[in-house]
Amino acid sequence: MAKKARQRISYVLENAKSSVGGHRLGVNGLAVDNDNAILYSGGRDGIVCAWDLNLDLQRRSDVVDTSPPTDETSEKKTKEKPKPTTKFRAQAHAHMHWINDIALAHHNTALVSASSDLTVKIWRPRSEEDNTRAVNIGEHADYVKCVATPPPDMGANWVASGGLDRKIYLWDINGGGKTLEIDVKGDDIAEKGSVYALRVGRNIMASGGPEKTVRLYDPRTGSKVSKLVGHVDNIRSILIDDAGDTILSASADKTIKMWSVKGGRCMYTFTMHDESIWSLFSDDPRLGIFYSADRAGLVAKTDVRGSLEDMDDGLSLAVAQEHIGVGKIVAAGGHIWTATNRSSINRWADVDTDINIQLPESFRHQRSTSNSSNRPRETSPPAVNGTAKKEIPAESILRISAAAVFPSRNAPDPDAKSTSETLARKGSIVEQPEPEVKPIHDQPQETIEGQFGLLKHMLLNDRRRVLTLDTAGDVLLWDLIKCKPIQSFGKQHLEDVESQVNTMEAVAPWCSIDISSGNLTVVLEPYNCFDAEVYADELELEEPVEFREDQRITLGKWILRYLFAGLIDEELKRDESYRQKLNEGVEAKQAALASTEGNAPLTISLPKTTWENGDQVMTPRGTGQYPPTPAGMSIGLATPMPIQSNLPGVPEDQLSAPMSPLEKRASYVSRQSVDKDDYFNSVINPVEVAIKSAAVPQTPVTETADSKASTDAKDAEKDKDKDNGKSPSTPFGKKFRMSFGSKKLGRSASQATQEKPVIVEEKAEESESSSVHDKEVDDSFLGTIQKIRQDYDKHLTESPYKLVETGLAPSLPNDTPVLKLPAGTKVVIQEETSGGSANIYQGTVENVGRDADFIEQKAPMWLGDVLLQNIMPFKEPVKISFVLFPMGDLPAITVTDGNNRLNANRMLRVKKIIAYVAERIEPPLDEPDPDALKPEEYLELYCNEQLLSPMTSLAALRTHLWKGGSDIVLHYKTNGRRELRPFPPPEASKPVEEEEPQEPAPAHEEAAANTQAS
């Protein structure tokens, strides 16, 4: 099968203190359902919300009831009416990036959203099946900027979307996919064809963008109709009248243009705004009334009803003023809603502009002379209150265009007989500056409050904790492994808190942080998510776990194990059910065989040891329901202590549950940490010697893993023989080999497929059973399951009378300590596309098990290998070179050629280096003293004249203290707490070769460090 695009795993940390409902970041989209009085909003946090307005949007509240008041109505007026308050209704986390636009569809029963995560989704909040999820109906190759639906009475089942990929797509609302594609390329520069504005009419579709041109298309065929040229900057919003004859376009050039579709020309240019215009709205079928909002926050209402023949006679009012730019505006029932880059939504009172509008006396005099004074103006819908209209302030009236006579920008003369007289006087006086515009409303009627979203973050040196700053100015400290905030610092500067909580650590990058949605999103890429390791003794765990000395935990595997814990449990159940069916057939065969032999007892077949059946090596289940089987040879390579338990002739019941802490080491299939006697690169380790001396045939898979694991040892042997002229078979040399090939060596035989994650091909001339492994598997999570089941089939072919044991081997708690993650933690699987990444799965920690079928099809194979078989992609460990020098009268550490340059894994800690120094500068005790001081208690290590903590790693030294590219220079000295023992004369020393290879080598015999030429 063809390789899939690279996939990654993300998870979103939620703040438990946040209340339900509301946006965390700015709001980019608004839509109103007039029939049900529901407001919909889409935010930069990727969330779509529904709000109950508790308003009657069928009748306007801004229109005066001119009927004379009765006693009953007067009495009602005296009673104060409670102010309507908007209530949160529902929400869905539809996208993982900004939502740029929303639109209602299917008679207001569905909401379509366009996002910067490249997708177009539909949310059905009234659905009884699943009203909490948005369904993907389309995908672009770049950010999707706008979405539009045809008029509701057309009964169309499609929506249109446009994006930065210079495409307009029509999508089937019911999930039928793409129905039409339109390529929108700029005439001169293709990139200018990006779509920022889109509108669909009955028989025409209009788009606009950086090309500064309104392009018209036939929505039935996608063919070009015409283009309208006239704007000089990016087009941000478009409206089409009900008949499809008139178009309004708003641009960053501070103008709104009215176009004739039939004439293909601009009929009028509105210039009432002084800033870039970002949004238009109108529910008037003829666009006689429309609302506009600009970058400065000005909200204007323009009424050109009755003056369509001469737009100069129209009226434009400054209704409201936001503190920041208004990205979206909608109006209904005498109310206006505005959306900005803040998480709240403001509702403003609308202003009625019918013929009874109360203008200042001087302005009424000016309008009386205009051509439109004798034209009838449409009246507004019936009123719902009887309050008297207030006079419109003169400062709130905007000049509709530069050519408009009304209103006069200089102080009008109430005694002037006509507008012409006023204009004549203007020529004889000095022009005065235009008066400052004052909106009619300076405060909104209501604010729909949002929540606090994250604006800034700082990943600390341990790469497990993150500091964040939210929109309220509060600083929070988060734990990326526990998936929750762990400390609040209130309103402080992020940098000040960072200096208080940061540590001098150096952990390999294993994740990236994204706060574009206002939430803390952690992204795991397959190429580095398993790079970071931490020492188990440095972790603060809720439940105590027994670890080996200097054991390390892989952060990426740790968090993945419990993000998908529900999925693992589900797969274990399915595997058990699958094997139960297979074993029923095996039991039937056993019964048939027994009956043919006269019910004689069958030969008791003891389970084969790992040496005899290496291809079935596995780690026991983390749940403990199945007894563990003997660990594979590669585990022995990483953990030499229990290796004898797997040698021929040793009973296997020594490894049966419950296991001791040492025996539990055999379950570590992942790359292992540095063991007790691990140091620096050298030659062959004692385990390899024991294995080779056993001379037991091994499976090809195990041999491959072993041969790759010993590559460094062979190279080190050559270097050692050439540089030091010393035999590589010394006990110290053997022990050294264990150290920093550990990440490479510490793989179980179940990891043998790591070099070929899809399938291990075998020779065609082998037995028919080998054809099982020749079957192709899916390049997905399901492929891992298919490989396991192919192993079952092979087992049944080779051993038809033997029950099938589980092939699933998830990591155990002593490899990945138990985490109790919040159930609502969001889990996302994304796939790389040409324009970024697209979500292919979105769920929560709580429901990943329920979504097992979907995840099996969509998740990557590497995730299946990690979760089900505890196999991580192999990667060479990073090593750091350093040299050691004595301080004071301490002896120097030298080798035959006088070179003291050493090479070790970047995770090696100072206490291990001190232990190495102690073994080189003083002889071991004849008998161990349990009360003796540890080397780090009487020896000190310095770098750049700074005393080092025993827990500091080489990586931390390289990052924070020794930032140069050369070898790290370290100096050692004694602190005086104990006198050093002198070495005996050379004649009294015992040859190293006489030591027993099975016994732990004395410290002073580990003097054969790997050396290199400087």
N, C-alpha and C positions, 0 to 999 in steps of 0.2 A: 504493500500500500504506500501511497505517497505520504511523505512526511507532513505533519501538520505544522502550522505556524507556531512559533514559540509561545508557550502559555505560561502564565504566572498566577500566583495565588495572592490575594489581598484579604486583609481582615480589618474591620472598622471598630474602633474602641468607642464605646458610648459612655457619656457621663451620667452616672446613676442619679445625680442630683437634678438633672434636667426634667422639666415637666413634659407631659405629653402634648404635642401639638405646637405648631409654629415653626418658622424658619430660623436657621442659625446664621445665615448670611443674607446678602441682598436678594431682593425679589425681582425677577426679570419678566415674569409673565402673569397676566391677569385675564380672567374671563368671567362673565356674569350670566347665570341662569335666571332670567327674569321671571319665568313661570314659578319656580320653586324658591326664589330669593336665596340662592346659593352663590357665593363667591368662590372661585377657584384661583389658586395661586401656584406658581412654580418658581423655585428659588435656586440660587447658586449652590445650595447644599444638596441638590439633586432630589429634593422632596417636593411632591405635589400635595397641596392641602385643599380641603373643602371647608367652607365656613358658612354657618347658618346666620344670615343677616338680620332675621327678625324684623324685616321691613316689608311694606307693601309696595313692590316695584311696579305694579300695574297702574298706580295713580301717583301723580307727581306731588311732592310735598313742598315744592318751591313756587307753586302757582297760587294766586290769591283767589279766594272765593268771594265773588262780588255780590252775592245775595245778601240782603239785609239780615243782620243777626236777630234771632229770636231770643226770648227769655231763656229757652232751654239751651241754645247754643252759647249764650253768654255765661250761663252757669257752668257749662262744660269748660269754657275757656279759663274760668277762675281756678279750676282744678288743674294742678300741675300733672302733666303727662310724664310717665317714666321714660327716660331716654332709652331708646333701643340699644341693646348691646349685642355685638357679634359673638357667637359661640363657636368654638372649634367643633367640627363635625367628624372629619376623617382625614387620614393622610396615608401616603405610600412613599417609600424610599425607592423612587423609580430609576434613578440614575446615580452613577458614581462620579459625575462631573456636573458642571453648571447646566441647569435647564435654561435655555435661551428664549423659548417661546412656547405657548400653549394655545390650544383651540378646542372648543366644544364640538362634538360630533354626535351622530345618531340621535338626533332630537334631544340633545343635552344629557344623554345617558352615559356618554363616554368622553373622556378627556385625552387628547393627543398631545404629547410633549416632544420637543426637539432639544437635543442635548449636545454638549461638547464631548460626550463619550461616544459620539459618532452614531448614536442610535435614535430611532423614532419609536416611541412606545405609546401604548394605549392603556388607560386605566379606567376601569368600570366600577366606580364607587358604590353603585347600587346593586352590583352582582351578589347573588346569594352564595355562589360557589366560592369565589375568592376575591374579596374586595380590598385586599391588602397588597396585592402584587400588580405591577404594571407589566404588560406583555409586549415583547419586541415585535414590531410589525415591519421594520425597515432599518437599513443601515447605510450610511454614507462612508466615504473614504476620508473625510475630514469633518471638522466641527459642523454640526447642523444648526443653522442660525435662525431659521424661521419655519413655521408650519401654518398651513391655511386649509380651511374646509369650504366646500361649495355651499351656496345658500341652502338652508334646511329643507325648503319645499321642493328641491330637486330630487330628494330621496337618493342621493348618490352614496355609494359605499366605498368611497376612497377619500384620501387626504393627500395634500401636496406638501412637499418639504424641499427646502433649498439650503445649501451649505457652502462652505469654503472650498469644496471640491469642484465648484463650478458646475454643479448638476442640480436639476430639479427632477424629483421622482414623484410619481403617483403610486401610493401604496393601498392595497386592499385592507380595509379596516378589520375584516374578519380573519386576517392572517394569511391571505392568499399570496402575499408577496408583492413584488413590483409589477405594476400594470403599464407604466409608461416611464420613459427616461428622456430627458431633454438636456442636451449638452449646451451649457451657457458659457461660451468663451468670448473674451473681449476681442474686439476687432483688431486693435493694435497690440495690446498686451493680454495674453491669455489669462494671466492671474487676475486681471481686473474683472473677470466674469464671476467672481464670488458673489453669492446671493445673500444680501442682508435684509431684503424686504420682499414679501411675496403676498399676493392676494388673488383669490379665485372668484370670478363672477359667473354669470349664467352661461356665457358663451366665450369668455375670454379669461386669460390668466396673465397677470402682470408681475414682473420682477424688477428689482433694482439693486444696485451695489456700487462698488468703487468706480465702475465704468462711467458713472454719472448719467446713465441712460436708462429710461424705462422701457423694458422689452416686453412685447405682447406676444402671446402664444395661444394657439387653439388647444384647449385642454383635452379635446377628443383625440387629436392626432399628434400633438406636440409640435406641429409646424409653426414657423414664425409668421406672425401677422404683420407687425411693424415695430418700429422703435420710436420713442419720443425723446428728443434731444433738447436740452436747455439748461439743466442743472450744471453747476460747476464744482460740485463736491459729492461725496458719497450719499447715496439715497438710503434713508433709514426706515421709512414707513410709506405704505401705499394703501389707498382706499379705492373701491370701485362702486359706482352707484348701482341700483337694482336693475336698471335697464342695460347696463354695460356700455353706456355712451360717454360717461364722464369719469375721469380718474383724478384723484388727488395724490400728490407725492410730496413728501417732506424730506428735506436734505440737510446735510451738515453745512450747506452754504447759507443757512439762516432763512431760507425761503420755503414757501409751500406753493406749488404750482397746480393749477386746475387745467386739465387737458381734455380736448375733444378727441374721442377715439375715431369717429368718422372723419373729422377734418385733419387728424394727425398733427394738431398744433396746440400750443399753449394758449388758453383763453384768458388766464389771469395769473398774476404772481402776488402772493400775499407776503408782506414783509413786517408783520406785527412783532416778530421775535428779533431779539438782538444776539441770540446765541444759536448754536447748532440745534436743530429740531430733531428730537429722538422718537417721538411717538404721535400717532394720529388715532382718533376714534370718532366714529359716527354711527348712529342707528337710524339716521334719516335716509329713507330710500333714495332721495335725490341729492344727498349730501348738502342740503341747504343749511344744516347746522353741523358743525364739527368741532372737536376739541383737539388741542395741540399742547405739547409739553416740550420744554427744551432743556439744554444742559445746565442752565442756571437755576432750574427749578420752577420756572414760570409756567402756570397752567392757564391757557387762554381758551375762551369759548367764542366762536365766530358764527354769526348768523347772517347769511346772505339770501334768505328767503324773501321773495318779492323784489329782489334786486339782482337777479341772475343776469339781466341784460346789462346792468351797469354795476359791477362789483364795488366800485368806489363808494357806493351808498350803503354798503353793508356795515354791520356793527361787530366789533371785536372787543371783548372785555377781559381784563386780567382778573380771573376768578380767585386764584390761590397762588401762594408762593411757598415752595418747599425749600429747605435749607440746602439741598444738594440736587443734582440733576435727576430728572424724572425719566425713568427708562420705559415705563408703561403706564397708560391711562385708559380707564374704562368709565362709563357713566350709565346710569339707569335710575328711573323713578325719582328724579330730583336729587341724585347723589353722584358724586365723583370719587373714584378711588385711584390713588396714585401709588406707584411702586418705585423705590429707589434702591441704592446699593446698601441700604440698611435692612435689617430683618423684619421691621414693622411695616404695616400698610396703613395709610391714612385715608379716612373718609371725609370728604368736604361737601358742604351744601352747594347744590347747583344754583344757578341764577336764571330766572325766566327772562327770555329776551323777546316776548311777543310785543304786540303793538302798544300794550299798556305799560311798558317799562317806564320806570320813573327816572328820567335823566335830569341833570341840572338844567336850570332855566336857560342858561346861555347856550347849552348844547341842543336843547329842544328848538331854540330859535334857529340854530344853524341847520338842523335836520329839516325844519319846515320849508326851507328853500331848496332842498335837494330834490332830485328827480324821483326819488323813491317815496316821497311823502304822500303822494296820492295813490300809491300802489297798495292794494290790500295785503296784509301780512297774516300768515297762518296763526291761529290761536293754539295755545297749549292744551293738553288734556285737562279734565276736571280737577279741581283742587281738592285737597284733603284737609286743609285747615283754613282758617279765616283771618290770619294775621295780615296786617296791612303791609304793603310793599314799602321797602325802604328806598330812598333815593340813591341812585348809583353815584359814587364819588367821581368827580371829574378826573382825578388822577388814575382811576381804574379803567378808563376808556382808552383803547389802543388805536393808533392809526392803522387802518387795515392794509395800506400800502403807501409808498412814497408819493403816489399820484393822487391819493384820496384827499378830498377837501375837508371831510369831517373825520375827526374833530380837528380844529385848528390847534397847532401845537403852542402857539403863543397865547397869552391870556386873552380870552374872547371878550369883546366889548358888548355888554348886554344892550346898549343903546343903538348898536349898529342896525341899520335897516335891512341889510342883506349880507350874505356871505361875500359878495363882490366888494362891498364897501370895506368889510374887514380885511379882505385881501389887499385892497388899495392902500389901506393904512399901513399894512405890513411893509410896504415898500418905502415908507417915509420914516420908519423908526429902526432902531438897531435891533437886529435879530437877538432874541434872548435864548439861553439854553433850554432844551426841552425839559419839561418838568419830570421829576422822578415818578416812575410808575409805582402805584400803591395798590396791591390786590384788594379785592372786596373782602376776602376772608384772610385773616392773619393767623387763625388757629383752626385746626381740623375739628370736625364734630366728634370724631372718634378715632382712636388709634388701635389697630389690631396688633397687639404686642408680639414680637418675636422672641427668640431665645438668643443666648450668647454663643457665637461661633468662634472658632479658632482663627487667629490672624497670623500668628508667627510661632515658630517652633525652634527648638535647639536640642539636637541629639547629643547626649552626654558621652563621655569617653568609654563607659562600660557598654555602650550600645544596647543596653536593656532599659534605660530610663530616658524619658524625653520631657523637656520643659516646654510648656505652651503658654501663649498669651492670647486671651480671648477679647471679644469686642467690648467687654465690660472693664477691661484693664486688669483682670485677675490672672495670676500666674499659677499654673497647676503642674505638678510633677506626676508623670504617668509611668506605669510599669508595662512594658511591651509584652512581657511573658505572662503576667497575671491578667492583662487586658483590662486594666482599670486605673483610675487616678489614685495615687497613694498619699499625696500631701498637697495642701493649698497654702500659698504664700500671700494671698491677698493682692492688693494693688501695689506692685513693685515693678521696677525695671527688670526685664528678663536677664540682662547681663549681670545685674547685681546678685540675683538668685543663683545664676550659673556658677559664679565664683564660690558660693557657699556649699553647693552640693556636688560639684564635679570632683572626680577622682583622677589620680594619675594611673590610668590604665590604657591599654592599647589592645582593642579587640578587632579582629578582622571585620570589614563591612559584610553584613549578612542580610540587610534589608534597607529599604528606602522609605522615607516618610512623605506623605502627601496630605495637605490640609486644604486643598482647593475647594472641598465641599463643606468646610467648616467643622468637619470631624477629623479625628486622628486616624488616618488610614495607613496601614503598614503593608508594604509591597514586598513579596518574596519572589526573586528571580531564580530559575534553576541553576544558573551558572555560578552563583555565590551564596545562596541561602544556607549552605552547609559548611561554609568556611569558618564561621565564628565558633569558638569553643571557650568554655569557662570551667574553672576548677570547681568540682562539686563541693569542696569544703569551704568555698567562698559564698555559697548560696544560702539564702534564708528561706527554708522550706516550712510549710505548715505541718507536715507530718515527717517524723524522723525516718531516714532511709540509710541503710548501711552501704557505704561506698568503699571501694578500694583506695589505697593511698594514692594521691595525685591523680585520681580519676577525673576525666574531663567530660563535660556535657556539651553536645552540639545544639546550639540554640535553635537553628532552623528546624531540625528534626523534632526537638522538644515541643515547640509550639504547634507544629503540624500534627503531631500525635494526638493532641487534645482538641484542636480545632475540628478534627474529623473523627473524634472518638465515637460519635454516634454511627458514623459510616463504618468504622472498623467493627463495631459490635454487630451491625447488620450483616456485614460480609461474613463474619464468623458464623452467624446463624445460617446464612445461605450455604456456606461451605459445609456445615454440619449436616444440613438437609441433603445436599448433593451427595456427600459421602455415604450418608445413610442408605440412599437408594443403591449406590454402587455396592455397599457392603451387604445389602440384602441378597444381591446376586452371588456374592462371594460365599455367604453363609449357605445359600442353596446348593452351591457346588460342593461345599464341605460336607453337607448332609448327604448329598448324592454319593460322594466318594465313600463316606462312612458306611452307607447302606450296601454298596457294592462289595465291601470288604467284610461283610458279616458283622457289622457293628463293632469291629475291632478298634481299639483306641488308635487314634492317629499319632504319628510321630510328633513329639513336641518340638516345635520350631522356635528356638530362642531368637529374639530380635537380633539382627545383625549389628555389629559395632560400626562405628563411623568409618573405620578403616575398610570394612568390607562393602559398605553401601554408601559411599560418600555422596552420591547424587541425591540422597534423600535427607541430607542434613537440614535441620531446621531449629529455630528457636521456639521454645514453648510459648503458648498463648499467654498474653498479658493477664487474662482473666483467671488463669490457673485451673480452668476446667479440664484441660488435658495434661497428662503427666509429661514432663519434659523428656526429650530424647537426648542422647549424648551429643555434645557440641562437636562441630567439625574441626578439622585440623587447623584451619586458619585462625580459629579462636585460640587454639593452643599457641600459635605463633605470637599472638598479642599478649597472652596471659600464661606464662610458663608454669605457674604453680600447679594448676590442676591437670597438666598434660598427661601425667602418668595414669590418670583415671581412664583415659581413652586408649591406652596401649593394649595390645593383644594380651589376653590372659587375665585382665583385671575385670572383676564383675561389674556389670553396668548398673546394678542396683545401688552402687555407691553414688550415682548421680540422680537417683530418683528423689522426688519431692518428699519432705521439705529439704531444700539444699542449704548448705552453710554459705556464709558470705563468700568464701573462696570459690566454692563450686558454682555459685551464681555467676561468676565471671564468664563462664562458658556461654551464657546467653547474650553476651555482648557481640552482636553481629556487626555493629557499626565500627568505624575506625576507633581504635582504643586510645586511651590516654597513656601518658608515660607511666610505666610501672615503677615499683619501688627502686629497682636497680637500673632504671633507664638513664642514660647520660647522653653521650654525643655519638656522632657517626663513627663506626668502626667496622668490624668484620662480622663473621657469622655468629649468630646467637646460639646458646646451648640447645634451644628447642629444635632448631634446624638440624643440629648434629644428631639429636635423639631421633628425629623423624627419619633422617637419612639412614641411620644405623638400623632402624627397624626394618627397612627394605620391604615395606608392604606395598603391593600394587595399589595404585590410586586411580580414580576416575580421571578422564581427560580434563574435566572441568576443574577439579581440585588441583591438578597438576598445573593448569594454566595460572590459577590464582597464586599458587605457591611459587611458580617460576617468576611471575611478575613481582611477587613480594620480595624475592631474594635478589633482585637486580642490583639494588644499592649495595648489598653485601658483597657481591662479586666485584663491583667497581671499587669498593673500599678495600677489598683484599689486594687488588692490584696496586692501589696507591700505597697501601701499607707495606707490601713487599718491596716496592720500588723505593719508597722514601725512607722507611725505617729499617729495612732489612730484618724485620722481626717476624717470627712465625705467626700466622693469623689464628692459630689454634689455642692461644692462651686463654685461660678462663676469663680474664678481664676483657680481652678482645671479644670473646663470645658474648659476654654480658653487654658490652657497649652496643653491639649491633641491634639490640632490642629497642634502643631509645627512640630515635627519631625517624625510623622507618615504621613506627608503630601505627601511624595513621594509615599507612599503606598495608602493613601486615595484618592489622586487626580486622580482618574480614572473614566471616564464616564461609563455609563452602556454599551456603545458600546464596552467597553474593557472587558466585562464580559467573553469573551472566552479566556482570556489571559492564564488561567491555563490549558486549553485544546485547543491549537491553531489549531488542525486539525478539530475537530467537537465536539459539545456538545451533548452527548447521552442523550436521554430522555426515560422515561419508555415506555415499549412496549404496555402497556394496555391503553395508552392515546389515544386521538382521532386520526383519520386517518391522520390528518394534521401533526401530529408529525412525521410521517414516512418520511416526507420531510427532516428532520434533521438527519435521520438515514442513508442517502445516504453518501457513502464514497467520499471524495474529494481528489484531487491530493495533494501530499506533495510538493507544488511549489507555485509560485506566482499565478498561475491559481487557486489554491485551495481557496485563499482568495476571488476571484471573484465568484467561485462556491458557497461558503458559502453565499455571499451576494444575489446571485440569488435564492438560496434555501429559503432565507428569503422572497424574492418576491413571490415565489410560495406559501409559507405558508400564506402570507398576502392575496393572491388571494383566497386561500381556505377558510380562515376565514372571509374575507370581500370582496366578489366578486364584490360588487358595489362601492368599494372605490378605487380611483386612487392610483397607486403605487408611493410612494415617494422614492427619491434616498437613497441608503444605503452607498454611498461613502462619506467619511468625512475627506478629507485631512486637514492638519493643516493650521491654518489661519496665516496671517502676524503678528498678535500680539502674536503668539506662536513661529513662526519661521519667523523672519523678512526677507523681500525680499532680495535675493542675485542675482546679475547679474554676473553669472559665464562666463568665456571665452567659446565661442561656441566650440572651439577645445579641451577642456579638455577631456581627454580620460577616459572612464568608463569601468571597467573590472569586470566581475563576475568570480570568481575562485572557484574550488572545490578541497577539500582535497583528496590527493591520498597517497598511501603507500610511495612514494618517494618524496613527497612535495605537490605542488598544480598545478593544470592544469587549463588553461583558458577555460571557456565554453561560454563566450561572451566577445566581445571587440567592443566598439563603442565610441561615443562622446556625450557630452551633447546635441549637436545639433540634433543627429539622434536617440536618444533613443526612441522617439515617433514613428519613422518610423519602429523601430525594435520591436514593442510591441508584435507581435505574438511570436517571438523567446524568448523574455524575459519572457513572461508569462509561457512558457514551462520550461525554464532553471533556472530562478531566484528562490531564496528560499521563503517559505511562510512568514517568519518573515519580509521580505522586503515588501511584499504585505500588511501585517497588518499595518506596519508603514506608508506606503505611502497612502494607500487607506482608512484606518480606524483610523489612528493616534493612534494605539495601540502598545505599546512597551512591551517587555518581563518584567515581574515583577521581582524586585530585592530588597531585604531588604536594607534600607539605612544604611550607616556606621555611627556609633555614637562615640563620644569622651567624656570622662569624665573629669571634672575639678572641682576645689574648689575655693572659693572666700574668701579673707581675707582683712580687712580694713587696711589702712595706716593712721597714725596720730590719731586724736581723733574721727574719724568717727565711727558710730555704726557698730557692726558686724551683719552679716546676719545669723540668726539661726532659726532652727525649733524646734519642740517640744522635739525631742530626742537629740538636739544639733549637729546634723549632717548637714553639709553644702555641701555635695557632689552632683554634678549635672551631668546630662547626656544629650547631645544634638547632633543634626545632625552635621556632619563634616563641612557643609557649613555655619553654623551660624557665623555671623560677630560680631566683637567686639562691634559695636554700639548697637546691640540687647542685649548683655550682660550688657552694661552700662545702657540701659533703664530698664533692670530688676533690677539692683542695685538701680537705682533712685527710683523705685516704692517700694523698700523694706526699704529704709532708710529715706524717707520723705513722708508725706501724700499728697494726690492729692489736687489740687485747687478746691474750690467750683464751680468756673466758669472758663472755659478754657481761657487762655490768649494767643491770637495769636502772640503776640510779645515776649512771654517767650522763654528763651534759651532752646535749645534741651539738653537732658541729656549729649550727647557727647561733648557739648560745655562747660560744667562746671564740668564734671567728667572725670577722666583719669583712664586708666587701664594699669597695668604693668605686664610684664612677664620677669623673670630673670633680674629685674631692668631696663628693656627696655620699654620705652613708646610705646604703641601700637597704630597704626592707626585705626580709627573707621571702616575702610573697610577691615581690616585683618580678615580672617576666622580662625576657630579653626583648620582646616586642615593645614593652613599655619603656625600656631603656633606650631603644633605638628611636622611639617617637618623641620622648620628652627630655631625655638627658643627652644622648649622643646622636645628634641629628645629621652628622656627616655621613658620607658614603663609605668610609673606610671601616676596618674592623673596630668593634667596640673594645676599648682598653679598660680593663678592670684591675684593681689592686686589692690584695687581701692582707689582713693583719689580724693579730690576736688582740682581744680586749682585756687580757690579764686575768680572766676568771679561772683559767686553768693553764698549767704549764704543759707545753707540748712534750711528748715522749720522743726521745731520740731514736733514730734507726740503729739497729745492731750493726756491727761490722759486716762488710759485704760477704766475708767468708762464712759467716753464720747464717746467711740467708738461704732459704730453702728454694730449690728450683721450682718455677711455676708449673712446669709440665707434670709434676708429681701429684698435683691436686686431683681429687676425685671430681669428675665432671658433673656428677649428680648432686654434689653438695654445694651449698651457696658459697661462692668464692669470697675469701677475705677481702676487706676493702683495699689493702695495700696492693693486692694482686690485680686490681683493676687499673693498672697504670698504663694500659696500652690504648690511649686515646687516639682517635683518628686524626692524623696530621696532614697538612697540605703544605706545599711550597708557598711561601709568602708571595 
